[in-house]
């Protein structure tokens, strides 16, 4: 969209002052944000609270985009939103991902198969683009207008 961005793993981000906005994303594993994403938000909540910030999660709950699944996927953010209450996300993205059994441990694969998870690529890139466009306008709103 014409903006300079840095795509970084959260454990490599040491300072947020150079940034005008932030997007924090995480896969959902075993019903939770990845620990490094949750820890990053909690540790940096003062800085993120001063920046326009968006969250997104990637989870197989969103394979079927229903109101019930959207509520469940949004709830995965509840612990970090409660513990990092200074951060008020301007946008939240909920996206399905990929299930690739060849990249999983035997136990994880067996668990997913038992739960009836189907292998496949469920990513919806047009939905990601729509969300990105919407989030872009919210992230770039002047602080006094938020």
Secondary structure, 3 states (H helix, E strand, C coil): CCCCCCCCCHHHCCCCCCCCEEEEEEEEECCEECHHHHHHHHHCHHHHHHCEEEEEEECHHHHCCCHHHHHHHHHCCHHHHHHCCCCCCCEEEEECCEECHHHCCHHHHHHHHHCCCCCEECCCHHHHHHHHHHHHHHHCCCHHHC
